Every structure is written in structure tokens, then in C-alpha cells.
């Protein structure tokens, strides 16, 4: 599955640190903008690193359609790290 396919299918990508309790649900549209729609999800996942412990022991799952009212933090990948999105973008 590519990031573009994940976006079109409106699935959720949920990543977590195996060493701690960090969990993230990045915005798929942001991932497509950064890495391209043809990037395989597994290739994106290989770039992940925990923002809390700096570890690479990160795993992920592709889940069903986007859940409304999700309490999972919305994060974007920046430099291979997942960073929490702010409610209002800054320039």
C-alpha cells in the first residue's frame, strides 16, 4: 500500500514506540505532501523515530476508516520524527 492509496482509502496510520507509551496518528495528507503519493507505507515506517526517547523501535498499523472524535494526537513527520500538530499553523 502506498501513502496515496492510504489517503484515498481514508485509512488511519497509527504508530507507537515499543520502548515507551508514545502513540501517534499522523495526518496521511501531510505524509503524502512530504514523501509523495507513490511512497510505500512500509518505506515511510522505516523512517520513524520516537520523539520522546529517540528510539527506532517503532511499529505501526494500518487501521480502518478515519474515526471521528479520535483522541489520538495528530502528528506529522518532520525530519523522520513525529511531531504534534498545533491547532493553528504558524508561518
TORZA-833036 format. One record per atom (N, C-alpha, C, O): x negated, y negated, z negated; residue in one letter. Coordinates in pm, whole numbers, padded with zeros to 5 digits, always signed. Example, Ala and Ser with C-alpha at 12.3 -4.5 7.8 and 13.67 -1.06 7.14 Angstrom:
<recs>
-01319+00569-00780A-01230+00450-00780A-01320+00330-00780A-01424+00332-00846A-01285+00225-00708S-01367+00106-00714S-01290-00003-00787S-01341-00114-00804S
</recs>
This chain:
<recs>
-00085+00118+00000X+00000+00000+00000X-00089-00124+00000X-00188-00130-00073X-00054-00221+00082X-00128-00347+00086X-00057-00450-00003X+00057-00430-00045X-00126-00559-00030X-00064-00667-00107X+00055-00725-00031X+00155-00761-00092X+00044-00734+00101X+00155-00784+00181X+00276-00693+00172X+00389-00742+00163X+00255-00563+00173X+00365-00469+00158X+00427-00478+00019X+00549-00468+00003X+00343-00497-00082X+00393-00513-00219X+00480-00638-00230X+00583-00637-00297X+00437-00745-00164X+00514-00869-00166X+00648-00849-00096X+00752-00890-00147X+00646-00786+00021X+00769-00764+00098X+00866-00673+00023X+00988-00692+00031X+00814-00575-00049X+00898-00482-00123X+00942-00537-00258X+01024-00476-00327X+00888-00653-00294X+00920-00719-00422X+00894-00629-00541X+00972-00624-00636X+00781-00555-00535X+00743-00472-00648X+00658-00551-00745X+00611-00660-00713X+00638-00495-00861X+00556-00558-00964X+00424-00485-00973X+00420-00362-00965X+00316-00558-00989X+00185-00501-01018X+00156-00534-01163X+00145-00651-01201X+00143-00433-01243X+00118-00454-01386X-00020-00396-01418X-00046-00279-01392X-00107-00479-01473X-00243-00438-01506X-00264-00449-01656X-00203-00533-01723X-00352-00364-01710X-00381-00369-01852X-00524-00324-01877X-00583-00250-01799X-00577-00371-01989X-00712-00336-02033X-00701-00206-02114X-00622-00197-02207X-00782-00109-02078X-00780+00018-02150X-00845+00005-02288X-00817+00086-02377X-00930-00095-02306X-01001-00111-02432X-00922-00191-02535X-00949-00183-02655X-00825-00267-02490X-00750-00352-02583X-00603-00352-02550X-00552-00260-02486X-00535-00455-02594X-00392-00463-02574X-00353-00568-02470X-00236-00608-02462X-00450-00613-02392X-00420-00713-02290X-00339-00650-02177X-00371-00541-02130X-00234-00719-02136X-00149-00672-02027X-00112-00793-01941X-00092-00903-01993X-00104-00773-01810X-00074-00884-01722X+00010-00838-01604X+00002-00724-01560X+00091-00931-01554X+00169-00908-01433X+00141-01024-01339X+00210-01126-01344X+00041-01009-01251X+00006-01119-01163X+00118-01147-01061X+00197-01058-01028X+00123-01269-01012X+00219-01309-00910X+00167-01257-00776X+00062-01300-00729X+00241-01165-00714X+00195-01099-00592X+00172-01200-00480X+00077-01186-00403X+00257-01301-00469X+00239-01403-00364X+00106-01475-00380X+00041-01508-00280X+00064-01499-00503X-00066-01563-00527X-00180-01471-00487X-00282-01516-00434X-00163-01341-00512X-00266-01245-00472X-00280-01239-00320X-00391-01232-00267X-00167-01243-00250X-00168-01242-00104X-00238-01368-00052X-00318-01360+00042X-00209-01482-00112X-00272-01607-00069X-00423-01603-00090X-00498-01657-00009X-00467-01541-00197X-00610-01539-00229X-00686-01430-00154X-00795-01456-00101X-00631-01309-00149X-00704-01195-00094X-00657-01151+00044X-00726-01073+00110X-00542-01200+00089X-00490-01164+00220X-00389-01050+00213X-00398-00963+00126X-00295-01052+00304X-00187-00953+00302X-00234-00813+00340X-00166-00715+00307X-00347-00801+00408X-00397-00670+00450X-00484-00601+00346X-00526-00487+00366X-00512-00669+00234X-00593-00609+00128X-00515-00498+00059X-00401-00519+00016X-00576-00381+00050X-00510-00269-00019X-00501-00299-00169X-00593-00357-00227X-00392-00261-00229X-00373-00284-00372X-00487-00219-00452X-00535-00277-00549X-00529-00101-00412X-00637-00032-00484X-00768-00111-00474X-00848-00110-00568X-00792-00177-00360X-00913-00260-00346X-00904-00384-00435X-01004-00424-00495X-00785-00444-00445X-00765-00556-00537X-00792-00511-00680X-00858-00581-00756X-00741-00394-00716X-00753-00346-00854X-00899-00322-00893X-00934-00336-01010X-00982-00286-00798X-01125-00263-00828X-01195-00391-00871X-01301-00385-00933X-01138-00505-00840X-01199-00635-00876X-01161-00682-01016X-01218-00778-01067X-01066-00616-01078X-01013-00664-01205X-01114-00653-01318X-01198-00563-01322X-01103-00749-01409X-01185-00755-01529X-01100-00817-01638X-01027-00913-01612X-01108-00764-01758X-01028-00817-01869X-01079-00955-01909X-01199-00975-01928X-00987-01050-01921X-01026-01186-01958X-01056-01197-02108X-01118-01294-02150X-01013-01100-02187X-01037-01105-02332X-01171-01043-02370X-01248-01101-02446X-01199-00923-02317X-01321-00852-02358X-01426-00845-02248X-01535-00793-02270X-01394-00897-02128X-01484-00897-02013X-01511-00757-01959X-01603-00737-01880X-01430-00660-02002X-01450-00522-01959X-01390-00493-01823X-01299-00563-01777X-01441-00389-01761X-01390-00347-01632X-01301-00223-01645X-01255-00170-01544X-01276-00178-01765X-01189-00063-01788X-01044-00110-01782X-00974-00117-01883X-01001-00144-01661X-00868-00198-01637X-00792-00100-01547X-00849-00046-01452X-00667-00080-01577X-00584+00007-01494X-00461-00070-01451X-00435-00180-01502X-00384-00014-01358X-00266-00084-01310X-00162+00017-01264X-00192+00135-01246X-00041-00032-01246X+00068+00048-01192X+00150-00041-01100X+00165-00161-01124X+00204+00019-00994X+00299-00049-00908X+00436-00007-00957X+00468+00112-00960X+00516-00104-00997X+00647-00074-01053X+00757-00116-00958X+00731-00177-00854X+00880-00082-00992X+00995-00114-00909X+01014-00262-00888X+00926-00342-00918X+01128-00298-00838X+01159-00437-00805X+01137-00528-00925X+01143-00485-01040X+01111-00653-00895X+01084-00752-00998X+01198-00757-01100X+01316-00764-01064X+01161-00752-01225X+01258-00756-01333X+01285-00900-01371X+01192-00979-01387X+01410-00935-01384X+01446-01071-01426X+01423-01088-01574X+01448-00997-01653X+01373-01205-01611X+01352-01235-01752X+01237-01157-01814X+01235-01135-01935X+01141-01115-01732X+01027-01039-01783X+00948-01123-01884X+00927-01243-01863X+00907-01061-01990X+00826-01130-02091X+00677-01107-02071X+00595-01156-02149X+00643-01033-01968X+00502-01010-01938X+00442-01140-01887X+00501-01204-01800X+00326-01182-01939X+00266-01307-01893X+00241-01306-01743X+00197-01205-01688X+00270-01417-01677X+00245-01430-01534X+00102-01479-01517X+00065-01585-01568X+00023-01402-01446X-00117-01433-01431X-00156-01431-01284X-00091-01367-01201X-00262-01502-01253X-00319-01500-01119X-00465-01457-01130X-00529-01476-01234X-00517-01400-01023X-00656-01360-01021X-00741-01478-00978X-00719-01536-00872X-00838-01513-01061X-00930-01622-01031X-01071-01568-01054X-01108-01534-01166X-01147-01561-00948X-01283-01510-00961X-01288-01368-01015X-01382-01333-01087X-01190-01286-00982X-01187-01148-01029X-01131-01130-01168X-01127-01018-01219X-01088-01240-01231X-01029-01232-01365X-00884-01273-01359X-00845-01355-01275X-00804-01217-01446X-00664-01256-01453X-00652-01371-01552X-00696-01362-01667X-00591-01479-01506X-00577-01600-01586X-00429-01634-01597X-00357-01630-01498X-00384-01668-01718X-00245-01702-01743X-00206-01828-01666X-00278-01928-01668X-00092-01822-01599X-00040-01937-01524X+00018-02039-01621X+00077-02004-01724X+00002-02163-01588X+00067-02269-01663X+00203-02293-01606X+00227-02261-01489X+00295-02347-01686X+00430-02369-01638X+00434-02477-01530X+00521-02473-01442X+00342-02572-01534X+00336-02674-01430X+00195-02677-01374X+00099-02686-01450X+00181-02670-01241X+00048-02667-01181X-00027-02799-01202X+00032-02907-01206X-00158-02785-01214X-00241-02905-01226X-00324-02918-01101X-00355-02819-01035X-00361-03040-01068X-00442-03061-00948X-00574-03121-00984X-00656-03146-00896X
</recs>
